[in-house]
Amino acid sequence: MNALRNRVQLIGNLGDKIEITTFDTGKKVGRVSLATHETYKNKNGEKVEETTWHNLVLWNKDAEILEKYTTKGSEIAIEGKLTHRDFTDKDGLKRYISEVVVSNFLLLGKKRD
């Protein structure tokens, strides 16, 4: 059962091009948002489309591959774990953020030129 703990799987479209930061040690981290879409009918029978945004974090080679082969709107499938962290913004306010640290991904959709 441990393999099922804190496991996230999503299929969606990238909200932008991945942003990569390189540290002094040479390690790289990439951050990008992923939009997932859900369609359902409400109690009045009307069709409702809902979009949820997820923050993704990719490390090293995975970040480089996503940078090379994707762009805004690219469809991907990801698997990873949900993490939470806090930080202090430029105004001194403490902020909280949830992210999916990606361990595996699959490029979907059309091959780009």
Contacts in CASP RR format, 6 or more apart in sequence:
PFRMAT RR
TARGET T0000
AUTHOR 0000-0000-0000
METHOD contacts of the structure
MODEL  1
MNALRNRVQLIGNLGDKIEITTFDTGKKVGRVSLATHETYKNKNGEKVEE
TTWHNLVLWNKDAEILEKYTTKGSEIAIEGKLTHRDFTDKDGLKRYISEV
VVSNFLLLGKKRD
6 81 0 8 1.000
6 82 0 8 1.000
7 79 0 8 1.000
7 80 0 8 1.000
7 81 0 8 1.000
8 78 0 8 1.000
8 79 0 8 1.000
8 80 0 8 1.000
8 81 0 8 1.000
8 82 0 8 1.000
8 100 0 8 1.000
9 77 0 8 1.000
9 78 0 8 1.000
9 79 0 8 1.000
9 80 0 8 1.000
10 34 0 8 1.000
10 36 0 8 1.000
10 54 0 8 1.000
10 77 0 8 1.000
10 78 0 8 1.000
10 100 0 8 1.000
11 36 0 8 1.000
11 75 0 8 1.000
11 76 0 8 1.000
11 77 0 8 1.000
11 78 0 8 1.000
11 108 0 8 1.000
12 34 0 8 1.000
12 35 0 8 1.000
12 36 0 8 1.000
12 37 0 8 1.000
12 75 0 8 1.000
12 76 0 8 1.000
12 77 0 8 1.000
13 34 0 8 1.000
13 35 0 8 1.000
13 73 0 8 1.000
13 74 0 8 1.000
13 75 0 8 1.000
13 76 0 8 1.000
14 32 0 8 1.000
14 33 0 8 1.000
14 34 0 8 1.000
14 35 0 8 1.000
14 70 0 8 1.000
14 71 0 8 1.000
14 72 0 8 1.000
14 73 0 8 1.000
14 74 0 8 1.000
14 76 0 8 1.000
15 32 0 8 1.000
15 33 0 8 1.000
15 34 0 8 1.000
15 35 0 8 1.000
15 53 0 8 1.000
15 72 0 8 1.000
15 73 0 8 1.000
16 32 0 8 1.000
16 33 0 8 1.000
16 72 0 8 1.000
17 32 0 8 1.000
17 67 0 8 1.000
17 70 0 8 1.000
17 71 0 8 1.000
17 72 0 8 1.000
18 30 0 8 1.000
18 31 0 8 1.000
18 32 0 8 1.000
18 58 0 8 1.000
18 63 0 8 1.000
18 66 0 8 1.000
18 67 0 8 1.000
18 70 0 8 1.000
19 30 0 8 1.000
19 31 0 8 1.000
19 32 0 8 1.000
20 28 0 8 1.000
20 29 0 8 1.000
20 30 0 8 1.000
20 63 0 8 1.000
20 64 0 8 1.000
20 67 0 8 1.000
21 28 0 8 1.000
21 29 0 8 1.000
21 30 0 8 1.000
21 31 0 8 1.000
22 28 0 8 1.000
23 29 0 8 1.000
27 59 0 8 1.000
27 60 0 8 1.000
28 59 0 8 1.000
28 60 0 8 1.000
28 63 0 8 1.000
28 64 0 8 1.000
29 57 0 8 1.000
29 58 0 8 1.000
29 59 0 8 1.000
29 63 0 8 1.000
30 57 0 8 1.000
30 58 0 8 1.000
30 59 0 8 1.000
30 63 0 8 1.000
30 66 0 8 1.000
30 67 0 8 1.000
31 55 0 8 1.000
31 56 0 8 1.000
31 57 0 8 1.000
31 58 0 8 1.000
32 56 0 8 1.000
32 58 0 8 1.000
32 66 0 8 1.000
33 53 0 8 1.000
33 54 0 8 1.000
33 55 0 8 1.000
33 56 0 8 1.000
34 53 0 8 1.000
34 54 0 8 1.000
34 56 0 8 1.000
34 76 0 8 1.000
34 78 0 8 1.000
34 100 0 8 1.000
35 51 0 8 1.000
35 52 0 8 1.000
35 53 0 8 1.000
35 54 0 8 1.000
36 51 0 8 1.000
36 52 0 8 1.000
36 54 0 8 1.000
37 49 0 8 1.000
37 50 0 8 1.000
37 51 0 8 1.000
38 49 0 8 1.000
38 50 0 8 1.000
38 51 0 8 1.000
38 52 0 8 1.000
39 47 0 8 1.000
39 48 0 8 1.000
39 49 0 8 1.000
39 50 0 8 1.000
40 47 0 8 1.000
40 48 0 8 1.000
40 50 0 8 1.000
41 47 0 8 1.000
41 48 0 8 1.000
42 48 0 8 1.000
54 100 0 8 1.000
55 97 0 8 1.000
55 98 0 8 1.000
55 99 0 8 1.000
55 100 0 8 1.000
56 78 0 8 1.000
56 99 0 8 1.000
56 100 0 8 1.000
56 102 0 8 1.000
57 83 0 8 1.000
57 99 0 8 1.000
57 100 0 8 1.000
57 101 0 8 1.000
57 102 0 8 1.000
58 66 0 8 1.000
58 102 0 8 1.000
58 105 0 8 1.000
59 101 0 8 1.000
62 102 0 8 1.000
62 105 0 8 1.000
66 76 0 8 1.000
66 105 0 8 1.000
69 107 0 8 1.000
69 112 0 8 1.000
70 76 0 8 1.000
70 107 0 8 1.000
70 112 0 8 1.000
71 112 0 8 1.000
74 107 0 8 1.000
74 109 0 8 1.000
74 112 0 8 1.000
75 107 0 8 1.000
75 108 0 8 1.000
75 109 0 8 1.000
76 105 0 8 1.000
76 106 0 8 1.000
76 107 0 8 1.000
76 108 0 8 1.000
77 105 0 8 1.000
77 106 0 8 1.000
77 108 0 8 1.000
78 100 0 8 1.000
78 102 0 8 1.000
78 104 0 8 1.000
78 105 0 8 1.000
78 106 0 8 1.000
79 102 0 8 1.000
79 103 0 8 1.000
79 104 0 8 1.000
79 105 0 8 1.000
80 100 0 8 1.000
80 101 0 8 1.000
80 102 0 8 1.000
80 103 0 8 1.000
80 104 0 8 1.000
81 100 0 8 1.000
81 101 0 8 1.000
81 103 0 8 1.000
82 98 0 8 1.000
82 99 0 8 1.000
82 100 0 8 1.000
83 98 0 8 1.000
83 99 0 8 1.000
83 100 0 8 1.000
83 101 0 8 1.000
84 96 0 8 1.000
84 97 0 8 1.000
84 98 0 8 1.000
84 99 0 8 1.000
85 96 0 8 1.000
85 97 0 8 1.000
85 99 0 8 1.000
86 94 0 8 1.000
86 95 0 8 1.000
86 96 0 8 1.000
86 97 0 8 1.000
87 94 0 8 1.000
87 95 0 8 1.000
87 97 0 8 1.000
88 94 0 8 1.000
88 95 0 8 1.000
89 95 0 8 1.000
END
